[in-house]
Amino acid sequence: ADPSADRQALWIGTESGLFRFAEGQWETLDTRNSPLPNSGIYCFLETKTADNRPVMWMGTRNGGVTRWTGPGNGKPESWNRYDVETTGLFHDRANCLATIHE
């Protein structure tokens, strides 16, 4: 599943992955088809980079937070993981993600 696809999609985070329903079809983002550390997705948040590329943040069950950045402006897609071991995140279970606009 491409998190940047169709803006009229329904996204559902589950213990089995992140599911997207659009145009009558279901797609799944999980450990089998992505670098997600595990398939339990407790929360997700869609944002944009400064150069307007799509970003999907995914809070996981005991895998920290994973960030997918879509391709664009001559840059490939990328995956980044933020967890206790690599970034000092307080806990590897992320239950809520939010943006704050000041």
Residue pairs with C-beta under 8 A, 6 or more apart in sequence:
1 18
1 19
1 20
1 27
1 28
1 29
1 33
2 70
3 18
3 20
3 29
3 46
3 54
3 56
3 68
3 70
4 53
4 54
4 56
4 70
5 20
5 22
6 22
6 23
8 22
9 20
9 21
9 22
10 20
10 21
10 22
11 18
11 19
11 20
11 44
12 18
12 19
12 20
12 21
13 19
13 41
13 42
13 43
13 44
13 58
14 40
14 41
15 39
15 40
15 61
16 28
16 30
16 39
16 40
17 28
17 29
17 30
17 31
17 36
17 39
17 41
18 28
18 29
18 30
18 41
18 44
18 56
18 58
19 26
19 27
19 28
19 29
20 26
20 27
20 28
20 29
29 36
29 41
29 58
30 36
30 39
31 37
31 38
31 39
34 68
34 79
35 66
35 79
35 81
36 58
36 60
36 63
36 66
37 60
37 62
37 63
37 64
37 66
37 81
37 83
38 60
38 61
38 62
38 63
40 60
40 61
40 62
40 63
41 58
41 59
41 60
41 61
42 59
42 60
42 61
42 93
42 94
42 95
43 58
43 59
43 94
43 95
43 96
43 97
44 56
44 57
44 58
44 59
44 97
45 56
45 57
45 97
45 98
45 99
46 54
46 55
46 56
46 57
47 55
47 57
47 99
48 54
48 55
49 55
49 69
51 72
51 73
51 75
52 72
52 73
53 69
53 70
53 71
53 72
53 73
53 75
54 69
54 70
54 72
55 67
55 68
55 69
55 70
56 67
56 68
57 65
57 66
57 67
57 97
58 65
58 66
58 67
58 68
59 65
59 93
59 94
59 95
59 96
59 97
60 66
60 92
60 93
60 94
61 93
62 92
62 93
63 81
63 83
63 92
64 81
64 82
64 83
64 84
64 86
64 87
64 89
64 92
64 94
65 81
65 82
65 83
65 89
65 94
65 97
66 79
66 80
66 81
66 82
67 79
67 80
67 81
67 82
68 77
68 78
68 79
69 77
69 78
69 79
69 80
70 77
71 77
82 89
83 89
83 92
84 90
84 91
84 92
